[in-house]
Amino acid sequence: MQKNKETWLPLLSILIAIAVSGYSIYISGERALTSLESTLLQIFILLFGIVGSFYIGKLSAVNAAKQIIKPHARSAFRRLISLYESLSRVAYEIQDPNKNQSKEITIARMEAIVVEQLSTADDSLEDWRDLVPEDVEELRAKLKKHSSNKG
């Protein structure tokens, strides 16, 4: 409902500006307009035209921004799926370790999965660096500080 309202209000404003322009042309063809009539009609046309143009421009800018962000969001979403799949493999190893393997092998497999997750997370951060570089740098600083405190 809200999206239709956002689309139709600017279009209605532009249509009103066009209708007032047509009415102004029609009236001026029938008789000479007074300066007050002419000024008022021009003000109505200008106001409705500006309001409609502003909101249509705003909507098109929002749509353009969505189109620019969409490829990055898809990439980040794919990486999120990859992280979930990797975490489910870790959960499987924890819940049902292979009885025939030693604990060292199980831990080595889990370590490989965690390294894979970290690599995917790093790739995801690089994707997000294009959109929000300040936030990515802030996160990297926090991670570096956290790892230096532990090590």
N, C-alpha and C positions, 0 to 999 in steps of 0.2 A: 504494500500500500504506500509506504513512504517513498519508494523509488519512483512510482508513478507520479506522486505529488511533486517530487523533485524535477521530473521531466516535464510535466504539463504546465506548471506555473511559469517557467521561463518562456515556453512556447506560446502560452496564452498572452503573456506580456508583449511578445513580438507581434502576435496577431492583432492585438489591440492597437499597437503602434501603426501597423499597416492599415487597419480599418480607419483609424483617425486620419491617416494620410489620405486615404481614398475619399473620406468624407470632406476633408479640407479641399481637395482638388475639385470635388463635385460642387461644393458651395461656392468656391471662387469662380467656377464656370458660370454659375447662375447669377451671381451678383458680386460686387466688390466687397471684400472683407474689410472690416474696420481694423485699425492697428491693434486694438485690444483682442479681437477675435483671432487675428493672425498670430499674435504673440502667444495667446493661450493654446491654440492648436499646436504651434511649434513646441511649446513647453511640454504638452502631453505626449507628443510624438517622441521628443527627446527623452523624457523620463522613462516611458515604457520601453523604448528602444534600448536605453542604457541598462535598465534593470534586467530585461530579457537577455541582452548580450552578456552581461556580467555573469548571470547564473548559467547560461549555456556554456560560456567559457570555463567556468568553474567545473561543471560536469565533464567537459571534455578533458580538462587537465587531470581530474581524478581518474578518468578512464585511461588516459595515456600513462599515468603513473602506475596503474594496475598492470598494464601491458608491459611496462619496463620491469616491474618487480616480479612478475609471474615466472620467468625462467629461473630466477634465483630461488624463488619459493619452491619450485618443483625440485631443484637440485637439493635444497636443504631437506625437503620432505623425503627424497630418496635416501639421503644419508641417515635420516632419522629411522627409516624402515630398516636400513642396514644395521644400525646400532641396536634396535629392538631384536632383530634376528640373532645378533651376536650375543646379546644379553640372555636370550632364551637358551642358547647353547651353553652358556656358563651355568644357568639355572639347572639345566639337564645334567651337567657334569656334577654339580653339587648334590642334587637330589638322588641321582641314580648312577653313581660312578661304576665303571666297568669293573666287575669283581675280579676279572682275570689280570688287570693291570696293577702295577705298583702305584703307590701314592705319588712317587716322583713323576711317573708318566702322566698321571692325572693332573698334577700341579703344572707340569710343563705344557700340557694341552690348554689348561685354563690360562696360563701366562700368554700363550700364543693368541688366544681369543681376546684377552685384555689389550695386548699390543695392537691387534687388529682394530679394536674399538677406539683406542687412542688415535690411531692413524685416520680413521674415519672422522673422528671429532675434529682433528686438525684440518682435514680437508673441508669440513663444514665451516669451520671458522674462516678459512680463506674465502669461501663463497660469501659469507656474511661481511667480510671486510669491504667488499664492493659497495654494500648498502650502508653499513654503520661502522665505519672505521674506528671512531672514537670508542665505541662500546667494546669492540674486539680488542683494542689495545688495553683498555681498562681490565678486561677479563684476563688477558695474557699476563698483565702485571700482577693481578691477584693470584693467578696460578703459580707464577714464578715465586712470589713471596711465600705462598703456602708450601711449595716444594722446598724452598730454602730453609724454612722453619723446621720442616720435618727431617731434612738431611743435614 
